[in-house]
Structure formats: structure tokens, C-alpha cells
Amino acid sequence: MKLYFSPGACSLSPHIVLREAGIPFELEQVNLGTHKTKAGDDYYAINPKGYVPALRLDNGQVLTEGTAIVQYLADQKPDTRLAPANGTLERYRLQEWLNFVSTEVHKGFSPLFNKALPDEVKQATKDRLKKRFEYLGQHLTGKQYLLGDSFSVADAYLFTILTWHKIGGFELAEWPSLKAFFDRVGERPKVREAIETEKAAREKA
């Protein structure tokens, strides 16, 4: 498998999952400004949507959209318990969290990357995100991870998006259980491996 990624982007989520699952993979860095891969290929020819992540499977097919990719990866290694079994209520709970992180947190951050955003819109965006953080903080009180005591692909995704918190000027300490979750996930060896690999890739760019 080959993961197309960009350092600091949401592709960190499947990168973490690949390492947590112990699946052999290659990394191909994408410049999201030029839409060229590190090898010089046109990324639009790989993923017409133009954004990361994208996963090239061993059969040559390309899978896109992070929430689909992480579930696919988890299902390749069910013994890792990165996702509950298909057809169970727990699996739908996982999908519930993946959708929440995608639509309410991930997309909630998107406007803050726009430097031309008017101050009043920026503040409204931050206020909405604070409500989502409050909800997450309440849910995580007394829990290790989103689904309880077991790390899942949803945790990898939420952690990835929370790495952007300083972009919005947020201090996660305002939500102690959310901050504890962020620190807990960040201390996982495979998570650190993924972060250090992407940091090195960024420095070489």
C-alpha cells in the first residue's frame, strides 16, 4: 500500500492507523500547493479531488476520504481492534464519532486556514468549535478514548484534528479531559513515529 500524505494535514490520521495496525506501507509526499507528488507526478491524476489522504491499494485501486480509509485499514487487521466488527452497534458508534469529527471538528477548522476571513466570521467559527470541544470534553470525562478504554481509528482522527488547535488560538487545557486525551494519544509509540516521520519530511521539503 502507498499513502499519499502532506505533513500537518489530516492524512496524519491514516498514517497513524497504518502504524498502529502494523501494515507494511510506503509514503508519498504531496505538495498541496503545486499538486505534485515528491516523485513529480500529477496528484490530480491519482486523486482528482486534489486533497489528501489517498491510499493506493496493492491491486492498484485508489481509496480516498480519510474516514473510509481508516475503516478499511482497521478491517485488514481485525485483531488490533482498531474498529469494532462490521454489523455491530459498536461499529455504528465508531461511524457516529468519525462523522462528528469530520463534519463538526475537521470542517469546523477549515475557515481558520483562510487568511482573508473577516474577524467576525473567524470569531463565530471559534465559538462554534468551542462548543464542540465542550461536548468532547464532557464525553471524555472518565474515559480513556472515544469508545471507552480501547483506542480506535476515531481517536487517531480526533487527535490529528486537535493538532491544529493552536491555529485557532485554542488552549486545550480549558477542557481538561480533552487535553488529557490529546496527551494520552500523543504518547502512543506509533503516534510518535508517525509525527516524527512527517516532521522530518517537512524539514526536507
PAZAPA-4460 file (N, C-alpha, C; in steps of 0.05 Angstrom, whole numbers, plus 32768, in hexadecimal, padded with zeros to 4 digits):
% residues 205
    n_x    n_y    n_z   ca_x   ca_y   ca_z    c_x    c_y    c_z   seq   type   mol
   8011   7FE8   8000   8000   8000   8000   8011   8019   8000     1      M     A
   8006   802E   7FF5   8014   8048   7FF5   8001   805D   7FFE     2      K     A
   800A   806C   8013   7FFA   8082   801D   8004   809D   8012     3      L     A
   7FF3   80AB   8005   7FFA   80C6   7FFC   7FF3   80DA   8013     4      Y     A
   8006   80E9   801B   8003   80FA   8033   8010   8115   802F     5      F     A
   8009   8127   8041   8017   8141   8043   801B   8146   8060     6      S     A
   8034   814D   8069   8039   8151   8085   8027   8166   8091     7      P     A
   801B   8160   80A8   800A   8172   80B6   7FED   8171   80AD     8      G     A
   7FE7   8163   8098   7FCC   8161   808E   7FBD   814A   809C     9      A     A
   7FA4   8146   8094   7F93   8131   80A1   7F9C   8115   8099    10      C     A
   7FAE   8113   8086   7FB9   80F9   807E   7FC9   80EC   8095    11      S     A
   7FCF   80FC   80AA   7FDD   80F0   80C1   7FCC   80DA   80CD    12      L     A
   7FB1   80DC   80CB   7F9F   80C9   80D7   7FA3   80AD   80CC    13      S     A
   7FA1   80A8   80B1   7FA7   808D   80A7   7FC4   8085   80AA    14      P     A
   7FD6   8099   80AA   7FF2   8093   80AF   7FF5   8085   80CA    15      H     A
   7FE8   8091   80DF   7FE9   8085   80F9   7FDD   8069   80F9    16      I     A
   7FC6   8066   80EB   7FB8   804D   80EB   7FC9   8037   80DD    17      V     A
   7FD6   803E   80C8   7FE8   802B   80BB   7FFD   8020   80CE    18      L     A
   8008   8032   80DE   801D   802A   80F0   8011   801A   8108    19      R     A
   7FFA   8023   8112   7FEE   8015   8128   7FE5   7FF8   8120    20      E     A
   7FDD   7FF6   8107   7FD4   7FDC   80FD   7FEB   7FCA   80F4    21      A     A
   8003   7FD5   80F1   801A   7FC5   80E9   8019   7FBD   80CC    22      G     A
   800D   7FCD   80BB   800A   7FC7   809F   8022   7FD3   8090    23      I     A
   8030   7FC3   8080   8046   7FCE   8070   803B   7FE3   805C    24      P     A
   804A   7FF9   8059   8040   800E   8047   8057   8020   803E    25      F     A
   8052   802E   8029   8064   8043   801F   8057   805E   8023    26      E     A
   8067   8073   8025   805D   808E   8027   8065   809D   800E    27      L     A
   8053   80AD   8003   8059   80BE   7FED   804F   80DA   7FF4    28      E     A
   8061   80ED   7FF7   805A   8108   7FFF   804E   8117   7FE8    29      Q     A
   803A   8127   7FEF   802C   8138   7FDB   802F   8155   7FE2    30      V     A
   8036   8165   7FCF   8036   8182   7FD2   801B   818C   7FCB    31      N     A
   800C   8196   7FDF   7FF0   819E   7FDA   7FEE   81B9   7FCC    32      L     A
   8005   81C6   7FC9   8005   81E0   7FBB   8008   81DB   7F9D    33      G     A
   8019   81C8   7F96   801E   81C2   7F79   800F   81AA   7F70    34      T     A
   8005   819A   7F83   7FF7   8181   7F7D   8009   816D   7F6E    35      H     A
   8022   816E   7F76   8036   815B   7F6C   803F   8149   7F83    36      K     A
   8045   8130   7F7D   8050   811E   7F91   806E   8122   7F92    37      T     A
   807A   8117   7FA7   8097   8119   7FAA   80A6   810E   7F92    38      K     A
   8099   80FA   7F85   80A5   80ED   7F6D   80A0   80FE   7F54    39      A     A
   8091   8114   7F56   808C   8125   7F3F   8072   811E   7F30    40      G     A
   8062   810C   7F3A   8049   8104   7F2C   8033   8118   7F32    41      D     A
   8021   811A   7F1F   8009   812B   7F22   7FF6   811E   7F36    42      D     A
   7FF2   812A   7F4D   7FE1   811E   7F61   7FC4   811C   7F58    43      Y     A
   7FBB   812F   7F48   7FA0   812E   7F3E   7F9B   8114   7F2E    44      Y     A
   7FAF   8109   7F22   7FAC   80F1   7F13   7FA9   80D9   7F26    45      A     A
   7FB1   80DC   7F3F   7FAE   80C7   7F53   7F94   80CB   7F62    46      I     A
   7F8F   80E3   7F6B   7F77   80EA   7F79   7F6C   8104   7F6D    47      N     A
   7F58   8102   7F5B   7F4D   811A   7F4E   7F42   812F   7F61    48      P     A
   7F3D   8127   7F7A   7F33   813B   7F8E   7F4A   814E   7F96    49      K     A
   7F62   8145   7F93   7F79   8157   7F98   7F83   8159   7FB5    50      G     A
   7F75   814C   7FC7   7F7D   814E   7FE3   7F86   8133   7FEE    51      Y     A
   7F93   8133   8005   7F9C   811B   8012   7F88   8115   8028    52      V     A
   7F87   80FB   8031   7F98   80E5   8028   7F8C   80D6   8011    53      P     A
   7F9D   80C5   8005   7F95   80B1   7FF2   7FA6   8099   7FF7    54      A     A
   7F9A   8082   7FF3   7FA8   8069   7FF9   7FA7   8057   7FE0    55      L     A
   7FBF   8051   7FD5   7FC0   803F   7FBE   7FC2   8023   7FC9    56      R     A
   7FAF   8012   7FC2   7FAF   7FF7   7FCC   7FC2   7FE5   7FBB    57      L     A
   7FC7   7FCE   7FC6   7FD9   7FBC   7FB8   7FD0   7FB3   7F9D    58      D     A
   7FB5   7FB5   7F98   7FAA   7FAD   7F7E   7FA9   7FC5   7F6A    59      N     A
   7FB4   7FDC   7F73   7FB5   7FF3   7F62   7F9E   8007   7F65    60      G     A
   7F89   7FFF   7F72   7F73   8011   7F76   7F7B   8027   7F8B    61      Q     A
   7F6D   803E   7F89   7F73   8054   7F9B   7F5A   8059   7FAB    62      V     A
   7F5D   805A   7FC6   7F47   8060   7FD8   7F4C   807B   7FE4    63      L     A
   7F37   808C   7FE4   7F39   80A7   7FEF   7F25   80AA   8006    64      T     A
   7F27   80C1   8013   7F17   80C9   802A   7F22   80BB   8043    65      E     A
   7F2C   80CB   8056   7F39   80C0   806E   7F28   80AD   807E    66      G     A
   7F0E   80B3   8081   7EFD   80A2   8092   7EF9   8087   8085    67      T     A
   7EF9   8085   806B   7EF7   806C   805D   7F11   805D   805E    68      A     A
   7F27   806B   805B   7F42   805F   805B   7F48   8052   8076    69      I     A
   7F42   8060   808C   7F4A   8055   80A6   7F39   803C   80AD    70      V     A
   7F20   803C   80A4   7F10   8024   80A9   7F1A   800C   8098    71      Q     A
   7F21   8012   8080   7F2C   7FFD   806E   7F45   7FF1   807B    72      Y     A
   7F57   8002   8084   7F70   7FF9   8091   7F6A   7FE8   80AA    73      L     A
   7F58   7FF2   80BA   7F52   7FE3   80D3   7F47   7FC8   80CC    74      A     A
   7F37   7FC6   80B7   7F2B   7FAC   80B0   7F3F   7F98   80A4    75      D     A
   7F56   7FA3   809C   7F6B   7F91   8092   7F79   7F82   80A9    76      Q     A
   7F77   7F8E   80C1   7F84   7F83   80D9   7F70   7F83   80F0    77      K     A
   7F5C   7F72   80EE   7F47   7F73   8103   7F51   7F6D   811F    78      P     A
   7F67   7F5E   8121   7F71   7F56   813B   7F7C   7F6F   814B    79      D     A
   7F82   7F84   813D   7F8B   7F9C   814A   7F75   7FAC   8158    80      T     A
   7F5C   7FA5   8151   7F45   7FB2   815D   7F44   7FD0   815A    81      R     A
   7F4E   7FD9   8143   7F4E   7FF6   813D   7F32   7FFF   8134    82      L     A
   7F21   7FEC   812E   7F05   7FF1   8127   7EF5   7FD9   8130    83      A     A
   7EDD   7FDD   813C   7ECC   7FC7   8143   7EC3   7FB8   8129    84      P     A
   7EB9   7FA0   812D   7EB1   7F90   8116   7E9A   7F9C   8107    85      A     A
   7E9B   7F99   80ED   7E85   7FA2   80DC   7E6A   7F96   80E5    86      N     A
   7E55   7FA5   80E4   7E3B   7F9B   80EA   7E33   7F9E   8107    87      G     A
   7E46   7FA5   8119   7E40   7FA8   8135   7E39   7FC5   813B    88      T     A
   7E2A   7FC9   8151   7E23   7FE4   8159   7E3C   7FF4   815E    89      L     A
   7E51   7FE7   816A   7E6A   7FF5   816F   7E76   8000   8156    90      E     A
   7E73   7FF2   813F   7E7E   7FFC   8126   7E70   8016   811E    91      R     A
   7E56   8016   8122   7E46   802E   811B   7E4E   8045   812E    92      Y     A
   7E54   803F   8147   7E5E   8054   815A   7E78   805F   814F    93      R     A
   7E89   804E   8145   7EA3   8057   8139   7E9D   806A   8122    94      L     A
   7E8B   8062   8111   7E84   8073   80FA   7E77   808D   8102    95      Q     A
   7E68   808C   8118   7E5C   80A4   8123   7E72   80B8   812B    96      E     A
   7E87   80AE   8138   7E9D   80BF   8140   7EAD   80C9   8128    97      W     A
   7EB2   80B7   8115   7EC1   80C0   80FD   7EB2   80D6   80EF    98      L     A
   7E98   80D4   80ED   7E88   80E8   80DF   7E88   8102   80EF    99      N     A
   7E86   8100   8109   7E87   8118   811A   7EA1   8127   8117   100      F     A
   7EB7   8118   8119   7ED2   8125   8116   7ED5   8131   80FA   101      V     A
   7ECB   8123   80E6   7ECD   812C   80CA   7EBE   8146   80C6   102      S     A
   7EA4   8146   80CD   7E92   815C   80C6   7E93   8173   80DA   103      T     A
   7E97   816D   80F3   7E94   8182   8107   7EAF   818C   8112   104      E     A
   7EC4   817C   8110   7EDE   8186   811A   7EF1   818B   8103   105      V     A
   7EF6   8177   80F2   7F07   817B   80DB   7EFE   8192   80CA   106      H     A
   7EE6   8191   80C0   7EDB   81A6   80AF   7ED7   81C0   80BE   107      K     A
   7ED4   81BD   80D8   7ED2   81D5   80E9   7EEB   81E6   80E9   108      G     A
   7F02   81D8   80E6   7F1C   81E6   80E5   7F21   81F3   80CA   109      F     A
   7F15   81E8   80B5   7F1C   81F0   809A   7F1D   820E   8095   110      S     A
   7F08   821E   809F   7F09   823A   8099   7F21   8249   80A6   111      P     A
   7F2C   823E   80BB   7F42   824B   80C9   7F5C   824A   80B9   112      L     A
   7F5D   8239   80A4   7F74   8239   8093   7F73   824E   807D   113      F     A
   7F5D   825C   807C   7F59   8272   8068   7F62   828C   8075   114      N     A
   7F79   8296   806C   7F84   82AF   8077   7F72   82C8   8071   115      K     A
   7F61   82C6   805D   7F50   82DC   8056   7F36   82DC   8065   116      A     A
   7F33   82C9   8077   7F1A   82C7   8086   7F15   82E0   8098   117      L     A
   7EFE   82ED   8096   7EF8   8304   80A7   7EF9   82FC   80C4   118      P     A
   7F01   830F   80D5   7F04   8309   80F2   7EEA   82FF   80FF   119      D     A
   7ED3   830A   80F6   7EBA   8302   8103   7EB3   82E5   80FB   120      E     A
   7EBA   82DD   80E3   7EB5   82C1   80DA   7EC8   82AF   80E8   121      V     A
   7EE1   82B8   80EB   7EF5   82A8   80F9   7EEC   82A3   8116   122      K     A
   7EE2   82B7   8123   7ED9   82B4   813F   7EC1   82A1   8141   123      Q     A
   7EAF   82A4   812E   7E98   8292   812E   7EA0   8275   812A   124      A     A
   7EB4   8271   8119   7EBF   8256   8114   7ECB   824B   812D   125      T     A
   7EDB   825B   813B   7EE7   8252   8154   7ED2   824C   8169   126      K     A
   7EBD   825C   816B   7EA8   8257   817E   7E9A   823D   817A   127      D     A
   7E96   8236   8160   7E89   821C   815A   7E9C   8205   8161   128      R     A
   7EB5   8208   815C   7EC9   81F3   8163   7ECA   81F0   8181   129      L     A
   7EC9   8205   8190   7ECA   8203   81AD   7EB2   81F2   81B7   130      K     A
   7E9B   81F5   81AB   7E84   81E5   81B3   7E8A   81C7   81AD   131      K     A
   7E97   81C1   8197   7E9D   81A6   8191   7EB2   819B   81A4   132      R     A
   7EC5   81AC   81AC   7EDA   81A3   81BF   7ECD   819E   81DB   133      F     A
   7EB9   81AE   81E2   7EAB   81AA   81FB   7E9D   818F   81FB   134      E     A
   7E90   8189   81E5   7E82   816F   81E2   7E96   8158   81E4   135      Y     A
   7EAC   815B   81D6   7EC0   8146   81D7   7ECC   8142   81F3   136      L     A
   7ED0   8159   8200   7EDB   8158   821B   7EC8   814A   822E   137      G     A
   7EAF   8150   822B   7E9B   8142   823D   7E9A   8124   8237   138      Q     A
   7E9B   811D   821E   7E9A   8101   8216   7EB2   80F2   8221   139      H     A
   7EC9   80FE   821F   7EE2   80F1   8227   7EE7   80F0   8244   140      L     A
   7ED7   80FE   8254   7EDB   80FD   8271   7ED8   80E1   827B   141      T     A
   7EEC   80D7   8288   7EEB   80BB   8292   7EF1   80A6   827E   142      G     A
   7EF8   80AE   8265   7EFE   809B   8250   7F1A   809F   8246   143      K     A
   7F26   8089   823C   7F40   808B   8230   7F3E   8094   8213   144      Q     A
   7F2A   8089   8205   7F27   808F   81E9   7F0A   8093   81E2   145      Y     A
   7F04   8099   81C9   7EE9   80A0   81C1   7ED5   8088   81C5   146      L     A
   7EDF   8070   81C0   7ECE   8058   81C4   7ED1   804B   81DF   147      L     A
   7EE0   8057   81F1   7EE4   804C   820B   7F01   8048   8211   148      G     A
   7F09   802F   8216   7F25   8029   821E   7F36   8020   8207   149      D     A
   7F2A   801D   81EF   7F39   8011   81D9   7F3E   8027   81C3   150      S     A
   7F57   802A   81BC   7F5F   803D   81A7   7F54   8034   818C   151      F     A
   7F48   8047   817D   7F3C   8040   8163   7F45   8054   814E   152      S     A
   7F3D   804F   8136   7F44   8061   8120   7F37   807D   8124   153      V     A
   7F21   807E   8133   7F15   8098   8138   7F27   80A9   814A   154      A     A
   7F35   809C   815C   7F48   80AB   816D   7F5F   80B6   815D   155      D     A
   7F69   80A6   8149   7F7E   80B0   8138   7F75   80C8   8129   156      A     A
   7F5D   80C8   8120   7F52   80DE   8110   7F4E   80F7   8122   157      Y     A
   7F42   80F4   8139   7F3E   810B   814A   7F59   8116   8153   158      L     A
   7F6C   8106   815A   7F86   810F   8162   7F92   8120   814C   159      F     A
   7F91   8116   8133   7F9C   8124   811C   7F91   8140   811A   160      T     A
   7F76   8142   811B   7F6A   815D   8118   7F71   816F   8130   161      I     A
   7F73   8163   8148   7F7A   8174   815F   7F97   817E   815E   162      L     A
   7FA8   8172   814D   7FC3   817D   814A   7FC2   819A   813E   163      T     A
   7FAB   81A1   8133   7FA8   81BC   8127   7F9F   81D1   813C   164      W     A
   7F9C   81C9   8155   7F8F   81DB   8168   7F9C   81F7   816A   165      H     A
   7FB6   81F8   8168   7FC4   8212   816B   7FBE   8224   8153   166      K     A
   7FB7   8218   813C   7FAF   8229   8125   7F97   823A   812B   167      I     A
   7F85   822F   813B   7F6D   823E   8143   7F71   824D   815D   168      G     A
   7F89   824C   8168   7F8F   825A   8181   7F82   824D   8199   169      G     A
   7F7D   8233   8198   7F70   8225   81AE   7F85   821A   81C1   170      F     A
   7F7E   8219   81DA   7F8E   820B   81EF   7F7E   81F4   81F8   171      E     A
   7F86   81DC   81F2   7F77   81C4   81F9   7F74   81C1   8217   172      L     A
   7F85   81CE   8226   7F83   81CC   8244   7F68   81D6   824E   173      A     A
   7F5B   81E6   823D   7F40   81F0   8245   7F2C   81D9   8248   174      E     A
   7F32   81C3   823B   7F21   81AB   823D   7F34   8194   8246   175      W     A
   7F37   8191   8260   7F4B   817E   826B   7F4A   8162   8261   176      P     A
   7F32   8157   825E   7F30   813B   8254   7F38   8139   8237   177      S     A
   7F33   814E   8227   7F3B   814E   820B   7F59   8151   8209   178      L     A
   7F65   8162   821A   7F82   8165   821B   7F8F   814B   8223   179      K     A
   7F83   813D   8237   7F8F   8124   8240   7F8D   810F   8229   180      A     A
   7F77   810F   821A   7F75   80FD   8203   7F8A   8103   81EF   181      F     A
   7F8E   811C   81E8   7FA2   8125   81D4   7FBE   811C   81DD   182      F     A
   7FC4   8120   81F6   7FDF   8118   8200   7FE2   80FA   8200   183      D     A
   7FCC   80EC   8207   7FCD   80CE   8209   7FD2   80C2   81ED   184      R     A
   7FC4   80CC   81DA   7FC8   80C1   81BF   7FE3   80C9   81B4   185      V     A
   7FEC   80E1   81BA   8005   80EA   81B0   801D   80DB   81BC   186      G     A
   8019   80CD   81D2   802E   80BE   81DE   8030   80A1   81D3   187      E     A
   801D   8099   81C3   801E   807E   81B8   8036   807B   81A5   188      R     A
   8046   8066   81A7   805E   8064   8197   8059   8066   8179   189      P     A
   8044   805A   816F   8040   805B   8152   8037   8077   8149   190      K     A
   8029   8085   815B   8021   80A0   8154   803A   80B2   8153   191      V     A
   804C   80AE   8166   8065   80BE   8166   8075   80B8   814D   192      R     A
   8076   809E   8144   8084   8097   812C   8079   80A6   8114   193      E     A
   805F   80A6   8111   8052   80B4   80FB   8059   80D2   80FB   194      A     A
   8057   80DE   8113   805C   80FB   8115   8079   8101   810E   195      I     A
   808B   80F1   8118   80A8   80F7   8113   80AE   80F2   80F6   196      E     A
   80A2   80DE   80E9   80A7   80DA   80CD   809D   80F1   80BC   197      T     A
   8086   80FC   80C3   807B   8112   80B4   808A   812C   80B9   198      E     A
   8094   812F   80D2   80A5   8146   80D8   80BE   8146   80C7   199      K     A
   80CA   812E   80C5   80E3   812C   80B5   80DD   8131   8098   200      A     A
   80C6   8128   808E   80BF   812D   8072   80BB   814A   806D   201      A     A
   80AF   8158   8080   80AB   8175   807D   80C5   8184   807C   202      R     A
   80D8   817C   808D   80F1   818A   808E   8102   8186   8075   203      E     A
   80FD   816F   8067   810C   816A   804E   80FF   8177   8036   204      K     A
   80E6   8180   8039   80D7   818B   8022   80E4   81A5   8019   205      A     A
***
